[in-house]
Amino acid sequence: MLVAVPKESAPGERRVALVPDTVRVLARAGFEIAVEAGAGTAAGYDDAAYEAAGARLEADAAQLAAKSDCTLRVQAPSEREIASLRRGSLLIGFLRPLDQPALATQLAAAGVTSFAVELVPRTTRAQAMDALSSQASLAGYRAVLLAAVELGKIFPMMTTAAGTIAAARVLVIGAGVAGLQAIATARRLGAQVEAYDTRPAVKEQVESLGARFIELALDTRDAEGAGGYARAQSDEFLARQRELLGERVRAADAVITTALVPGARAPLLIDASVVSGMRRGSVIVDLAAANGGNCGLTRPDEVVAAGGVTVLGPTNLASQAAHDASRVYARNLAALLQHLVKDGAVKLDLEDEITRGALLTYEGRVANEAVRAKLGA
C-alpha cells in the first residue's frame, strides 16, 4: 500500500503528518511511504531524514495524491487537493466534520473513504489514536507560555533583597485535556492556579495538579455528554454561569479558556463587562477562538486590547510546537492506519467502534450520522 504525506497547504501550518521515526515503523510493517519534498522542513524534519527512514521523496503533490492508496494529512485538503485524490483511496486527518460538514459532502462526491481523527472515540482501545487529545495537550501548554510572555507580571513568587513578589493568579476555564495541561504548566511556572469546569467529575483531577477547583451554585447534573465532553447548556444556565464566574475572572492576572462543545459554538463565558473590570495588564488566552470564543471580545488569530486587558485568540497553538506536535500526531496516525489496514489491504470492520466512529465518508456517501444530521440529510 502506497501512503502519501503531502506538505500542508493551510496558512501557518507547520506540522507534518508523519515523521521519520513513524515512517520507519510503517515501512517495517509493509507500507510504502512517499513524502512530498519539503513536507517536514517547517517542523524540523529534513528530506534526508525521511529518505534514511525508508521513504521516497516526490516533487509533485498532485501526482503523488493521484497514485496513492492513502493520504495522511494534518489539516483538511483544499478543493483543488480533494480533486487530485484517487477515487477509492483513503484520507486521514483533521477534517473538522462537525464544524465544516460541507467538506464531507465534497469528499463523498470525490469517492474518497475518509477518517476524521476528531471522531476517534475516547476509549481505552483508541487512546493511541487520539490525535485530538495529543494536540490539545500541546495547545494548553503553549497557551500558558503565551500568557506568561504577555503578562506584565512574573508567574512565580520570588523573594528578593527588595522584598517579595507575589505569585501571579491564573484561572483556567475548562478542565479537559488542554485545560489540565494548562493547569499543570502554570503550576510548574509557580503561579497560583484555580480552575472551573461544569463537570463536577473533574474536580479530583484539577486538585491532583495542585490547583483549586471552583464550584458555582449551578445545577450541573447533566453537564457531561458522550465521550466525557461537556454538554451544551441553556442560555439561562450560561447567563448565570457568566455572572458567578465573573468575580473569579476579575480577580485573575491571566485567564486561559478552553471550553468547547463538539459541533456547537463555544459557550460564551466572559462578556465585555467582565473584561472591563479586570486589572490593567491582565491577559486572556482564548483557546476556543476558532469556534466563536469563550470571551465576547475574542477575534480569531488577533490580539485585542480592551481597557488595558489583552485578549488573545490563537487558533493553532499546537503548530507552534510543530516538532513535537508532529511526532505525537504521527504516532496517532500510524496506530489508526495499522488498525484499518491488515496484510497490505484496507479491511474496514464497520462493527468495530473505532472504525465506525472515525469513518466520515464511505462508498460515495457521508457515513457519520452526526455529520449527516448537520447537513440536514
Number of C-alpha atoms within 10 A of each C-alpha: 15 16 25 29 28 29 22 22 16 12 6 11 19 25 31 31 30 31 28 22 16 22 27 19 15 22 15 11 13 13 19 19 25 23 29 22 20 18 26 28 15 18 22 16 19 16 20 13 15 25 17 12 19 19 25 17 20 18 12 12 17 18 13 24 25 19 16 20 21 26 24 24 24 27 18 21 22 12 11 9 15 22 17 18 26 22 20 16 20 22 27 24 21 19 24 18 24 21 16 14 20 15 20 26 18 18 25 20 18 21 20 25 23 25 28 22 26 20 24 22 20 19 13 8 11 17 15 18 26 25 27 18 18 22 22 24 20 23 28 29 22 21 29 26 16 17 24 21 12 18 19 14 17 16 25 18 15 12 10 8 5 6 8 10 14 15 18 23 20 30 31 31 26 22 25 24 18 28 30 25 23 33 30 21 19 29 20 13 18 17 24 22 25 22 26 24 24 25 21 15 12 17 19 12 14 24 14 11 16 15 24 17 21 17 15 14 8 12 9 15 9 12 17 16 13 10 9 12 16 21 18 20 14 9 11 8 13 16 15 15 18 17 14 15 19 19 13 18 24 19 16 21 27 32 27 28 30 29 27 24 16 18 17 13 17 21 23 19 22 24 17 12 10 19 25 14 15 23 15 15 16 25 28 32 28 28 31 25 26 18 19 21 27 26 26 17 23 27 19 20 14 13 16 17 13 14 14 15 21 22 26 27 27 22 19 19 21 25 22 17 18 20 20 18 25 26 20 22 29 26 23 23 24 20 18 23 20 15 17 15 14 13 11 14 10 17 12 14 12 11 9 9 15 21 20 18 21 20 22 31 26 19 14 17 19 25 21 21 12 16 22 19 11 15 15 7 9
